[in-house]
Each structure stands twice: as structure tokens, then as C-alpha cells.
């Protein structure tokens, strides 16, 4: 696929604080990328550098092959062909919905049905004359997205677009936003600290920590094959346990386990990462003995917390199981692991 955005060696400091440290990224045409990381990691600063709101200390930013920032030039934001959706929509309070959406269009484009097309795309048709204060939070974000998409920008940047909304609305709106972006053929970057949001919306996820890009891959790879233990625990619940690795096999309290081929680890002491859904809970003779501490039933699955005592090792394990089976507190079961495991140098 053709590269739409290319960042090379982007650095940015604020006084003694390093916000971005040698960041390089590439985004292909039509892709949706999630910049995922905790608060203060540099993800919004990176978005603002791409938009032109912040000036990097050094590096190169290319949009559609053209340098918009390097050591010799800094193209202003309005000339970068970028649509921007801030955290709370930031609609112009004195303009109605239609005029907000039309704001970035040329006089000629305003004479077409572009505004109506955009409002229909985001599910806001018929509300052209509403004022921003007459809209719900979700509706305001839809209008902000329509406004960003209306001029057909090269890239759409969304900065924590759902952070001000309640959990139920966030879940439904992010599905609508992804569908709208795909329908428009847009190339987009979404900044978020919400793992579920990143995994469900993005084609590619870039995990950023302390101003550095730690891993960039598709959501499945980020979840199943995280670069390190911090990424593993940040993107989902994980169980970590000590082991000895030899010849791509890990000896642990669950016996010998195959080490995933993607692991870059030499023989010796290691820390294994196992996802809760990799555990199988069975009869006492089936695997390592464990005692049920609690069983939380969600309908579609259950989260079983278990205490494992084996030789000199004691730990609590979380296992996620499907189906109707429920276990009683204190019940003794057999616990085993299915599939390969990730291993990191201890």
C-alpha cells in the first residue's frame, strides 16, 4: 500500500522533559492507526506535531511523500491537508450544525450537497439547523468528525475523541466512527489510552511509552505477541510466572510449555506471559492442582481466580472460561495451559 504518512526521528522536548524520543512511524493509505499509551507518554504531543500545532526539535514529517516538516521547512497546519477532531469536539458555539461542517469548505464546495453527504454519513441528517448546545455529547462528536472529513483531508487526526462520553455511548460511537472512516476511505490516527478502543477500531496499533514507540503491529499481534511485559499487561490481563527456558521449551509450575517462535530469548531464566483465556480448568487430575478463590460470571464467560501452590511457588492465577460451567469457592481443580507462551528474559 502507498505510504500516506511517514515520520522519521521525531524528537520534542519541553524544557528538561523529553516528550518524544526518536519517533519513526509509517501509515499506509486507508489505514486507521491507534496511538496507544498511558497519560503523559507523548501520544498527544506526537499528534500535534503531525498536525503542525507543535514544532518538533528535529526529524522529518512527510504527508503523501511531501515534507511538511524538516530542518528547512515547517508547513503551517492549514496547508497540511489534515482534519482534526479534538477531545470534546470543539464545535463553534455560534454556528449551527450545517455551518460547522461547512467551515473548512471552499465557497464552491459549499454550493454542493457536501454538507448533507457528510451529515448523512455520520447519522446526523435532518439536524442541520441545530446549535451545538442542543446536541448530546455523542452528537457533537459526530458533527466534529463530519467537519474534519468534509474537505477530504489526506489524514484525519482524532485526539481521545470519546474520553468525555460515558462508557455505553463510547462503545457504540466508536463502531460508528470506524465505519464512517472506512466508508470515507480516510487515513486516520486515533490517540487513546483505552486498550479496548485501540484494539476494536484500529488496523494497526502503535504502543508509545515515555516518548518512545515500543511496538507497532496489527491488534492481534500486539495482544498475542507483545514486545515486552509492560506492553502485555497494558493491552490486556496477563499472568506472569517464572520459568527456565531450554530449546524453545519452558519448564514452569504447569510443566513443559512450548515457547512461541516469535520470542527473542536465549536459554535460561525467563518470565512467561499467559493470557487468562489460555488456561483450561478441569478435574483435579487434569493438570496442576489449584484451588478456586472466586468465580465471576459474566454470561458469555466467567473469570475464575485460582490459588496455585506448587513446590516452593505460590501464586494467584486468573482464568477466563467460556460456557455455563461454574466453580465453587474452595473447589480443587486441575489447571493447564493451551497453546504456546511468550517468554521474556528474567
N, C-alpha and C positions, 0 to 999 in steps of 0.2 A: 504493500500500500504506500501511496505517496505521503511524505512527511508534511504535516501541516505546521507543527511547532517543533523547534529544535533549540534546546538550551545547552550551553557548554560553559562549564566552570563558573557558574554564577556565585558570587560572594557578596555579602552585605553585612555591615556592622553598624551598630548604633552605640557610639562611644566605645566602651570596653566589651560590649555584648556582641558576640558573633551570632547573627540571626540566620545566615545562610553560609554554608561552608562547601565551596566547590561543587555546586549542584549541576548535574547534567541530566537532561530528560529529552525524550523524543515522543511525539504524539502523532499518530497517523490520521489521515483524513477520515472523518466519520466516527472516530473513536470517542468514547466517554472515559475520561480518566478521573479517578478519585485520589486526591492528595489526603492521605490518612495519617493522623498523628495526634498526640495529646496537646492540650493548650500550651502555647509558648514554644512550640517546636520549630516554628518558622514557616508553616504552610501558608498562612495569610500573607506574610511578607513576600513569599515567592509569587503568589497570585498577583499581588500589587506590582511587583517588578515586571511581570509579563504584561500587565495592563498599562504600565507606564506611570503609575501613581507613585512608585518609589524608583529611585535610580540606583542600580547595583554599583558596587565598588569596582568590580571588573567582571569579565565574562562576555558571552555573546548570546543574544536572543534573536532567533530567526523565525519569521512567520511566512509560510509559503515560499521559503527559500530566500527571502529578503531580510537583510539585517535591520532590525528595528532598534537594536541597541548593541553597540560595541565600543571600543576605545575612542572611536572618532565620531560617533553619531548617537543621538538619542531622539528617536521619532516621538512626537507628543502623542498622548493617549488617543485623541480624537482622530488621528491619522493611522492608527494601527489596525483598523477593521476588527474591533473587539466589542462584543456585547458583554455587559457586566450586570450581574444580579447580586446586590449586597444582602447582608443578613436579614434585614427586615423590609426588603422590597424597595424602600425609599422612593415611593411614588411622589410626584409633585402634588402637594395637597390642594393647590388652586386649580388644577386641571382635572377634567373628568377622565374616565377610563379611555375613551377613544383618543383624546388629545395626549394622554400619557403615552399610549402605544405609538402614536404618530410622531412623537417628539424627535426621534432620530431620522425620520424620513425626509427626503428632498420634497420640494414643492410639487414636482411632477408625480412622485410616488404617492403623495397624499391625495391626489386626484383619482387614484386607482382604488380597488377594493382590498388593498393590502392589509389595512387595519382590521377589516371584517374577517379576512382569512386567518389572521393571527389570533383573534379572539375566539374564532370557532375552533382553531387548533388546540387552544388551552381550555376549552369548555366554558367560555365566558361570553358567548354570543347573546345579544339582546340586552347587555348591560353597559352599552357604550356610554350612556349619559350619567351613570352612577359616579359619585365623587368618592375619593379614596376612603374617607371616614365612614362611608356607607357600606364598606366591604368588610368581610371577615379577614382574618389573618391569611388563611389559605387562598382566598380570592385575590388578595393584594399580591401574593407571591406569583400567582398565575398571570396577573397583569404585568408584573415586573419581568417575567420570563417572555411574555409576548412582546414587550417593549424591546428587550435585548435581542430577540430573534428577528424583529421586523426589518431591519436594514440588511439582512442576510450577511452577518459578520463572518469573518474567517474562523473565529473562535469565540465560544461563549464561556465566560468565567462565572462560576456561582460560589459565593463565599458563605459557607454554612447556611444555605437557603432555608433550612427547616428548623433551625435552632430555637426560634421563638414560638413554635407551634407545639400543641400538645401531642402526646405520643400517638394516639389514634389517628389524628389528622396527618402526622408526619408519614406514617406507613402508607396511607392511600395516596397522598400527594406525590411522594417520591416515585411511585409507579407511573402516575400520570406524567410527571416531568420527564422520566426516562422515555416513555412512549412519544411524548411531544418532540424531544430532542432527536430521536431516531426518525420520526416522521419528517422532520425538517431537514434531515441529513446533516445535522450540526456536529461539529467537532467541539467537545466541551471538557472543561476541568471543573470538578466539584471539590471544594475544600470541606472536610468533615473530620470530626473526632469520633463519629459514630461508626463502629465496625459493621454493623448490620446494614447501615445506609450505604457504605462503600461497597460492600460485597454484592448487594442487590442491584445497585444502579450502574456500576462501572464495568467496562470491558477490560480495563487494566487498572490495577491499584498500585500506587506508589507510596510506600511507607516512609515517613520522614521523622527523624528523631534528632533533637539537638542540632538542627540546621543541616543535617546530612540525609541524603537518600540512602536508606538501608536496603530496600528491596523493591523492585518494580516487576510485576508479573500479573497474569490474569488472576481473578479472585480464587479459583480453585488451587492454584499453585501457592498463593500466599497462605491459604488456610492449611493445606495438607503438607506443604514443604517450606515452612518459614525459615528465613535466613538464620535466625538465632532465637534464643529462648525468650527474649523480650518481645520480638515480633509474634512469636507463638502465643504468648499469654495476652498480648494486646488485641489480637484479632479473634480470640475465642477462648473458651475454657479449655485448660490443658492440665494434664497430670505429668509431673516431672519426678523421675526416680533414678537413683544411681545404678550403674551397671559397669560391667567390664566388656569391652568390645574386642573380639578377635575374629579375623577372617570374615568380616561382614555379618557377624552374629553377636548379639548382646546377651550376656548372662545376667539375669536380674531375678527379683523375687518371683517373677512369673515364668522362670525357666528360660530356655534359649528363645530369643526373638530375632527374626530377620531384620537387619538394618537396611533402610531404604537406600537404593543405589544413588540417590541424589545427595546423600550426605558426604561432606568432605571431612572425613575423620580417619585418623590412624588408630591402630590398635592401642588399647589402654583404658584408663578410667574415663567414663563418659556419663553424661546426663541424658536420659531418654525422655522424649516428648510423646505422650499418647493422648489422643483426643477421647473424651468420655464415650463417644459412640463406638469406639473400637473395642470396648470391654464387653464381654459376654458373661452374664450372670446365670449360673446353672446350679446343679445339685452339688453337695459338698465334695463329692469325688471327682468333680469336673474342674480341675484347675487348682489354683492356690486358695486355701481356706480364707474366708473373710466373714466379718460379722456386720450385719446391716445396722447402720446408725440412724438413718432416716430414709423415707421414700416419699418424694413429692410427685404427685400425679398431675399431669397437665392435659390429659385426654389423648392427645396424639402421641405422647410418650411420657416416660417417667424419669426423674433424676434420682438415682439411688446413691446415697453416700454410704461408704463402707469403710470399716477399720480392718486393716491388714496387718497381721503380726507374723513375721517370718524370720527365723533365726534371730539376728540382732537388729533387724529392721522393723520399724513400726510406722505406719502412715495411714492417712485417710485418702480414699480414692473416690472420685465421682464417676459414676457410670450412667450413660443415657441409653435407655432401652425402649423399644417400640412394643406396642401391643397392650393387652389387658392385664398381663401378669403384674401382681403387686406383692411386695415382700414386707414382712412384719419386722418391726424394730427388735433387734437382738437375734434375728434369724441367722443361722450359719449357712453360707452358700459357697459355691466354687466360683472363682473369678479367673477368667482367661482373657487373652488379648488376640484379636484377629487382625491380620494384615501386618505389613512391615511398620517399623517405628523410625522416627527421626532421632538421631543421636548427635550430641554436641560435646566437644571437648570439655571435660570437667575442670 
